[in-house]
Structures are given as structure tokens and as C-alpha cells.
Amino acid sequence: MKKLIIWTFYLCLANSMLGQNLIPNHSFEKVLKVDNYFCPSYYVFNAKINGWSSPTQSSPDIIHEPFIEKMTSGPTSKIRENFFIKPLKPKSGKVFVGIKVYGCVPENTHCREYLQVKTLERLKIGQCYEYSYWTIPLTNGSRINNMGVAFSETKVEEILIEEVLDLGNRYGEEEIIKPGPGKWQQIKGIIKATSEWNYMVIGNFFHDFETDEIPYRDGYPWGYYLVDEVSLSPVNCNTGKPISKPIDLKKTVYFESNHSNLDDSQFKQLQNFLNQIRDMDYTSIDIIGHADEDGGSKFNRDLSLKRANNVALHIIEFGVIEDTLRISGDGEYKPKSQVDKSKNRRVEIVVVF
């Protein structure tokens, strides 16, 4: 009788997906109050937008494309003089935000502004992540470098400063950000989490004397940049490629009665499976053998362990480190079905993250 081999393959993704973005409201489209006023204070910014906050008393601006030509500082104010924002368009959607990032001189209030967001999950120590956002300078403002990100385990709460935010885990763009007219530039990099960070902050974390500037002649005398489309995604530390972060990744092999060997078709399927998990940063692979209730309990326990060991040998031959494998045989004691015995003659392969 020809062996009956049935393969099933499924992913339990939960809240994680390939290239998952851990940033909520990543394009700033979820605005609680839509108007044509620049934000005069940090608490106005915090009250208007969903998911984001200002970590200091400086005030980022929320800018809606329909109102760009008539943005004012308040109901009785005029459009900001020498502040050419209207030629610019959002990278996507109808909303983007603006922050001052350079120019700490006495006549410049709120000389450093930052955008803070709580990530959808805590970062995992040792895991690599790619941060990314798109930015564009004010049409007639200064061009600078050092725009970047910083991370914190806890929320930075309304620090009573309007100058440089001092966070240890800071990453800045070394080159001056000066895309062509009307063009957005992507700021991105890969970091390895050294703590269970749960907040990301965007801005310039360097003093003016540490920052390079190209001033705009007769223009806005400070650095002001627009930000849109923010992302933070887990990546493979070696390749930089996006990875999935599943709770588990399973493959189940069903065997004919009393059989424990893999045939050629099984081996090919197993190779395909291993190719899919090759670049994932898993911690271990569980290989659990099972048997139906035919035969004695010792026979079934030995058979289930033999099935698991045979699968493990092929996984090791593929190049998986043996120390990452956890092999066991549960015999007949964990049946998958009380009706169909064929579903109980199996080996379960579980990738653990």
C-alpha cells in the first residue's frame, strides 16, 4: 500500500505581519480636530491628534492640505510671514506635521520640537528594527543634518524645556537633508534594541553647534521640516530584510500506521518549509512526535519519538543548529481526533520566537 502523506502548513500571525509597522496613525490622518491653525502649544497638539504627543513644551504643527494656503497662528492672526509652506504637499493623504529642528537663539521660541509615539508593542532586546519616515524642509527654510529618532522605555512627559531633548538612544542623519524642490526624502536606519523600548521620538537631538546648516538666503531663519509616513518594522539583523513576527510557525506531518520515515516528496516539502524560516530570528524549533492508540503505550511512545528524531535529522542536515532543536515524543496521549486515527499519527514542527 502506498504511504499516505498529508501536509498542512499554517501561520499564526496574531497581531504581527510581514513587514509589520509598529507605529499607529503612521501618516497622521487620524486628527481629532481639523482646523487651519498652527498649534500654539504642546497641549493643543496633544489634544488634536490621535496617538502622537509632544514630549516637551514645544508645539509641533498639524497641517491639513485643504488649509495650507490660509494656515494661521490663531483665529485673529494672519498667515505667518516669510513662511512658505503652501507649495508643499503631504507625502500621502491630506495631513502632515511640522517641527522646528534648528535655531536656538533668544528670539526663537520652541526652537526644538519633537514627535513622540507609543509603539504597538515593546521592542524586544536583541531584535533589529528599521525606522523610517519621510521629511521635507520648509520651502524657504534652513537645511540641516542630524534629523533622526530616539527611543525610550517610558513616555517622555512634558519636560519643561524648549531646547534640545537629551535622550541616550539617539540616531541622527549625518548628511544635510536637502531634497529637490517639492521632493520628500526618506530618513531611515536599522537599530538593535538594547532595552524594551516602547516609545519612539522624531526630531533633532543635537545642539546647534553640533549640527550643520545651509541657510536659505533672506528666507525663514530657522530649520523647519515636515514629516509624514512613519514606520518601525522588525528586520533580520544580518540581511536587513523585513521579517514576520508570528507567535508560532507550525508544520504538521501525518504518517501511515507504524511508519516513521520521510519519503522524497516529504523531504522536498520540508526543504521548502525550512527555506521560508531560514532568515527568521527564532529562538528554537520544537519537534513533537505523536502516535495513535493502536499498540501498547511504550511502543507508541517509542514510535512517536522515532518519527520526531527522523524529522530532526533532516532539519539538521539542512543546516539548522542542533542546539536549537527540542525533540520529544508524546506517544498516544495527545490525540488530535477521537474519530480519525490518521490525524493522530503525526509530527508537529513549531518555530518559537
N, C-alpha and C positions, 0 to 999 in steps of 0.2 A: 504494500500500500504506500502511495506517495505521501511524504510528510506534509502535514498541513501547517503552514506557517502564516500567521496573521500578524501584521504590524499595525500599531497605532502610534500616532505622534501628535502631541498637543503641547501648547504653550499656555501656562497660567500667567497672564500678564498683569493681573490686578490693575494697579494704577500706573504701571510702567509700560512704555512702548519704545520701539526702536527710535533712537534719536529724541527721546523724551525731553521736552522743555520744562524745567523746574520753576520757571518764572510765571506767576499768574499775571493776568492783564498785561501781557508782554508787549502789546502795541498801544497801550494807554487808551484804548477805545472805551473802556468802561468808566465813564465820567458821571459822577453823581449830580453835578450841577453844571449846566452848559451856559456860558455867557461870554462876553467879549472883553473881560477884564483880566489883566495880568494879576497874578496872585501877590498881594501886598505883604503877606506874612506866611510863616510856615504853617500855622493852624488853618489858614484858608486853603492852602494847597492840600493839607491832610484831609480836610473835610470834603473837598471836591472830587477826589479821585479814589478809585477802588484799588486796594492792595498796596499802594505806594505811600511813602511818607518822607518828610524832610527830617534827617537826623539832627540837624542844628536849627538855630533860629533864623537861618536864611530861608528864602522863599523861591523855590522853583516855579516856573510858569507853565500853565496848561494852555495850549494854543489850539484852537479849533479852526480848521481850514476855512469854513464859511465866513469867519470873522477876522481873518488875517489883516484885511485892509483897514479895519477900524478897531484894532486892539487898543485899549486904553488902560491906564493905571487905576481907574475908578470911575464912578458914574459922572463926576464933574470934571474929569481930566481929559486932556487932549491926547491924541496919538503921540507916543513917545518920539521926541525929536531925534533926528540923526540915528534912528533905529530901524534899519531897513530889513524887516522880516518878511514883508508881503511877497517878494519874488519866490520865496521858498515854499515847497510843498511837502506834506508828510511822506515818509518812505512808503507807508501803506495806510489805508483807512483815512480818517479825517482828523485825527488828533496826534499831536506830538508835544513834547515838553522841552523847555529851555532852561539852561542853568548858566550862571556866571562861573567861570573857572579860572580867571586870572585878573589881576589888577588890584592888589590890596594896598590902596593908598587912602589917605584920610577922607577924600571926597567921594569915595566909592563905598556905599553901604552894601552889605550882603555880597562881599567880594568872592566868597566861595559858597557855592550851592551844590547840594548833593541829592541823589535819588536813592532811597532805601526801599528794599522789598524783602519780604519773608519768602524763602523758597518753599516749594510744595512739600519737601521732605528735608530732613537733616542730611548734610553731606556725610559720606562715610569715610573715615580715616583711611588713607592709603589709596582711595579711588581717585582717578583722574577725571577732570571735568573741563569742557570747553566753554568759556564765557564768550559772549558776542553781543555787540549792539552796533547800531548804525548811527552815525553822527554827521552833522554838517555845521560849519560855522555861520554866524550871522553874516549876511552879505558884505557888510562894511565893517566887520569887527576884526580884532586881532586873531591871528592864527598861532596856536601853541602846540607843544607836545605834552606828555605826561597824563593825558586823559586816560583813565583806566578804571579798575574796580578794586574793592577791598571786601573782606569777609569778616563776619563776627558770629560768635555762638549766640549772643543775645542781642536784642534790639538796642540800637543806639538811641537813647531817649533825649531829644530836645536839648542837646548840650548848649550851654549859654555862651556860644561863640558865633562869630560871623566870619571867622577866618579859616585857616587850614584845619581839616579834621585829621587827627593823628590816630590812624589805625595801623596796627603792625602788619597785617596781612594785605599789603597793598601791591598792585601790579599796574604799571603805567606804560603808555605808548611812548617809545623813545623818540620816534620821528615826529616832526611837526605835522599836524593834521591839516592839510590844505588841499582838499579835493577841488576839482574844477568848478566853475560857476554852476550852481544848481545841482551838483552831484553829491550824493551821500557816500561816506567812507565807512567801511566796516572795521570796528575795533574788536579784535579777538585774541585769545591766547588759551593755553592749556595749563591748568594748575593741578597739583595733587593736594588733596585735603589733608591737613595736618591736625585738624580738630573737627568736631561735629558742628561745623558752621551751619547756621540756619538763616543768615541774613547776608544779602549782597548789597553793596553800596557803589554807586557810579559817580565819578567826578574826578577832580584833580587833587591828589593827596600830597602834593609837593608845594613848597613855598615858591614865591615868585622868583627868588634868586636861584632856585634850582630848575626853573622852567624856562625853556627857550621861547621867544616871541618874535613873530613877524607882524609889526603894527600895520594897520590899514591907514594910509595917508588921509588925514582930515576926516577920518571915519569915527566909529564908536571906539572910544579909547581903551576898552577892556575886552577880555575874552568872553564870548557868549556862544554856547553851542547848543544846537537842537539834538534831541535823542529820540530814537524810535526803534522798534523791533528788537527787544532784548531777549537773550536766551542764555540758558545754562544747562548743559546736557552732559551726561556721563559718556566718557570715551575710553577706548583702550589706551593704556599708558604707553604702550610700545608703538602702536600704529597711528594713534590719534583718531581712529575711526569710531563713529557712534556705536554704542552697544546697547542691547536690551538689558533691562534690569528686572527680570522676572523673579517672582517668589520661588518658583521652581520650574525646571525644564525636564520633561519626562518622556521616556520612550519605553514602551512595553512590548515584550516578545512573548508570543504564545507558542507552546510546544505540543507535539503529538505525545500521546501517552508513553511514558518510560524513555523518552528521548531527551538528550541534553546538548547535542552538537549543533553548530551553526552550519548551514549549507552555503553554497556560493551566493545565492540571492540574499540570504540574511547578512552575509559579510558585506556585500555591496551596500545594502541599506544602512548597516552600522557605520560604514565609512562616510556615507552622506550625512548622517547624524553628527558624527564627530567633526566633520568639516564645518558644520554650522556652529558648533560651540568652540571651535579652535581659538578664536580671539577673545572669548569672553573671560572676564576676571572672576571665575568661580573659585570657591574655596575647597570643594570636594565633590566627588561623584559617588553616590550610594548605588550599589548593585545588590538587589534583593531578589533571591530566588524563591519560588513557590511551587507547590505540587497539589494535585487533587487528593481526595481521601482514599483512593484505591491503594492497597498495600498497607503495611504496618507504618506506624508513626516514625520509627527510626529510618526505615527505607525512604520514606518521603522527605524526611529532613535531609538525609544524605543526598538524595536526588536534587532537591532544591538548591543545595549548596554547590553541587557539581555544575548545575546549569549556570549559577552565578559566576563560578570560577571560570568556566569556558568563555562567557561573555567578557569577563575581566581580562583574560589573556589577549583577546583580540584588541581590546581598548589599549592595553599596554603596548602591543606591537605597533599600534598606530602612532605611538609617541607620547601618550599621556603618562605623566609621572605616577609610578605605582603608589607612592605615599599618599596621593590624593584620593585613592580608591578606598571605599569602605564596603566590604563584602560580607554578606550574611545570607543564611538560608532559613526561611520561616516554615518550611515543611507545608503541612496541610492546614495550618492554624489560622490563616488569614484568607479565606476564600473570597473571591470576587463575586461569585454567583452561587446560589444554592440550587440552581436548576441546571445550568450549563457547565459541566465539568471542564470543558476545553478552556474556559476563561480563567480557570484556577491554575492551569499548567503554564506558568509564565515567569519571566524575569522582568523586574521593573528597574529602569535606569533613571536616577533622579540627580540632576545637576543642582548643587546647593550653592547659593551666593552669600 
